[in-house]
Amino acid sequence: MISLRNVSKRFPGSRDAAVGDLSLEIHEGETVVLVGPSGCGKTTTMRMINRLIEPTSGTITVDGKDVMQQDPVELRRGIGYVIQSIGLLPHRTVAQNIATVPKLVGWDDEQISRRVDELMEVFSLDPEMKDRYPAELSGGQRQRVGVARALAVDPPVMLMDEPFAAVDPIVRARLQDQFLEIQGSLRKTIVFVTHDIDEAIKLADRIAILNVGGVLEQYAPPEQILRAPADDFVKDFVGSERGLKRLALIKVSAIQVEEGPVVAPEASVDEAKRQMERFGFDWVSVVNDGELLGWVDRPALDGSRTVADAKARPFSAYVTARDSLRQALDSIVTSSTNVAVVVSEGQRYLGILTLDRLSMEITQ
Amino acid sequence: MIAQELHPPSIWRWTSDHAGVILSRTAQHVELTVIAVVVGLAISLPLSILAYRHGRLYPPITWITGLLYTIPSLALFVLLIPVTGLRSATVEIGLVSYTLLILIRNIVVGLRGVSADVKDAATGMGYTRRQLLWRVELPMAVPAIVAGVRVTTVSTIGLVTVGFIIGHGALGEFIIDGLNRFFTPEVIVGAVLSVALALVVDALLLVLERRLTPWTRPRERRRLPATRAT
């Protein structure tokens, strides 16, 4: 969808190239995050795509067409653009701001007003807010108006330069979640610039890690960058807790769960004890026809005839297939049984995850 | 022009006797002022845009208009008589030349004050340079421009009175005529009316500015409840 071939940018009067011989392929529907320290040329690279900056050499194509052969104004109207400060037009209302590009390309009023309503709903902006001016909005609201505005004519490509950097961490996390949700259904081709590796890991399909001077150090999915950083620069940039960050990226559904000790409520105490010994645990899960009832330990079984006689205690936490391994790890270290119990809808027992299993996943 | 009486009439008597001429001179005063400010704006706007886009033109433009600004008004009117005669155009030329410095400075300051981020976002969305100027930069410079217009208008209203030197002083005619005849009521009427005119016009321009720039005053009370405000 977007292709950079041997692109370089040298600003007049500066000795070193801001971007030097960069090649990058961005596929349709993919979120590519450009990340790197300041001076790595990530913003310059992004701005060359809609010709706010023109490359010194090399070719950039969007949808197969060379950007330098197109009228820059037309090109920009077809590409969504969001910057850190958002740059909402302060003298225009929220509705007018969202309507900016539709108006520029000549949509009729009715079509514009329908689109504005639609986008305000998608971004959970109160319809009452339509006639507000940007100065009357909170930081998070402004951010959402900015992204809504960029999506107004439904452009296939979006450029986003640190769009969530100016808001506090709680709002930022919420905006990122909303971004993932909306992108999940829209599947735009997005070039997203940030200096925050955690944001990159959370949002990217692929991360391009740039070094000073626009040198591409690694271009890979987040999981791969965490598992196999290409060099020391990437390793340093990704920072400590690489293992934990990777755990956060892997879903429980992606790995094989362990069987774990299980008995039916009508089973005998002896059967329960055999299960514990088999797995080397001092407790056992009680599962009735697939439904997880809880767990019992040795003291609870003493004096009981069947497992059902010993009151099964509920697990303090469960994980589901949709949770991440990091959530599973949290469950492991906070539960008294030292495992994470994996269940599906309706408390169906699927198995357990142990610390050994997780570290095996990380070290393999 | 107004016959001296043995017992000078009271200010009220004089005013009511001369209501017609007071009204027409007030109208003339307003006309001279409006023309001067409008023509001043028409000249200042393109010059300001030029100075804004080409920064190196700003110093010479302000130097020339600054020079005009420092010429004493009395002298300027007299100097213009041989060129343009005793017509009201002579007064207008003088008045206009005094508006330029303040208007240009304010317009340029207003344009320069537009946030770079807003311009970047607008350009990135596909505004042409001209659209950026007319739909973003100039509207956002309105508060500074109106501030300039207010200062210029008030000072022009004051300057119009000096036009008496070539017979187009409007309310200033009362002042000079009253002074010549040692007739205080006439001086007071001329002075009070020009001051009142300045105050009224200034207030009207303030109202105009508020109408034009509702976005500069956030309406706190209209904020939505915090539940949906993220």
Interface residues (C-beta under 8 A of the other chain):
Chain A: N50 L52 V73 E74 L75 R76 R77 G78 Y81 I83 Q84 S85 I86 G87 L88 L89 P90 H91 R92 T100 V101 L104 V105 S124 D126 E128 M129 R132 Y133 P134 A135 E136 S138 G140 Q141 R144 G146 R149 A150 L159 V171 R174
Chain B: S115 D117 V118 K119 D120 A121 A122 T123 G124 M125 G126 Y127 T128 Q131 V136 P139 M140 V142 T213 P214 W215 T216 P218 R219 R222 R223 L224 R228 A229 T230
